[in-house]
Amino acid sequence: MAAGAHPFVMLQRVLPKRTLTAIVHWLARLRAPLLRRALIALFVRCYAVDLTEAAEPPAGGYADFNDFFTRALRPGARPVAGGARTLTGPCDGTVSERGAIEGDCLLQARLAAKSRYYTLRQLLGDDGGAADFIGGDFATIYLAPYNYHRVHMPLSGTLTGVRHLPGTLFSVNAATAAALPGLFARNERVVCRFDTASGPLAVIFVGALNVGSISIVGVGDVAPRRSRCAANLLPPGPARSFLKGAELGRFNMGSTVILLLPQGTVSWQPAFTAGAAVRMGAAIGECRVA
């Protein structure tokens, strides 16, 4: 299907996506008690949200809708699987695609006639160190509105870069991924790079329609930014290390996470395949030691 042929994509092309996202951002932070309770109750009912693992299970115990949406898990709700070499789910969601990076190309969506691909250079930007991941492996995980929306470390590592790449804010659902070429490289995104015992690792937060903010631990709110130029945002001072399972950041509304690993680094779990549900902390692969 051509990019312009899908009605939802056609609608998104003409919508004022940043204005709509700014309105959602504002509404999600209103603390008027009646509005807050109504928004949360409606969302829980519409999406059948499971709050049994939440640190604050009662839906009324949140300061505003965004506080509810980015809710923490209760301690011990998600034991982190395996040892140092086990790659674990960075978030809750559904696997959109995963597998080998074919040279510089990543699979975006499988189509009946011709699958869609995009390139590492498009995703990471010209100075994003794409060479580390050529011929490597990737995984794309979609976070639905009802999912837990904090992102955690899939391996222990030292943060070596935080790069904001400006872009648009198309939806990242399956219909848009199938219809719109280069979707994940078009949207606003934040690339976090790490040194790990298994080599370089990239954890990429991809923004989307109604995703008004992406926050990174130790950096703060990274997106949106007034500047529409790519920017390196790693704070000065000693490099920060994260243990596997530690919180890395969060989406203030839902989107997509992409993992990149070098060639020969990971053997994926057989069950970790397109369409599979992902739980943060569950084993998704085994890594070699560099």
Secondary structure, DSSP 8 states (H G I E B T S, - for coil): --GGGSHHHHHHHHS-HHHHHHHHHHHTT---HHHHHHHHHHHHHHHT---TTBSS-STT-SSSHHHHHT--B-TTSS---SSTTEEE-SSSEEEEEEEE-BTTEEEEE--SS--EEEEHHHHH-TTS-GGGGTT-EEEEEE--TTS--EEE-SS-EEEEEEEEE--B----SHHHHHHSTTHHHHB-EEEEEEEETTEEEEEEEE--TT--EEEETTTEEEES-S--S-EE---SSS--EE-TT-EEEEEES--EEEEEE-TT-EEE-TT-STT-EE-TTSEEEEE---
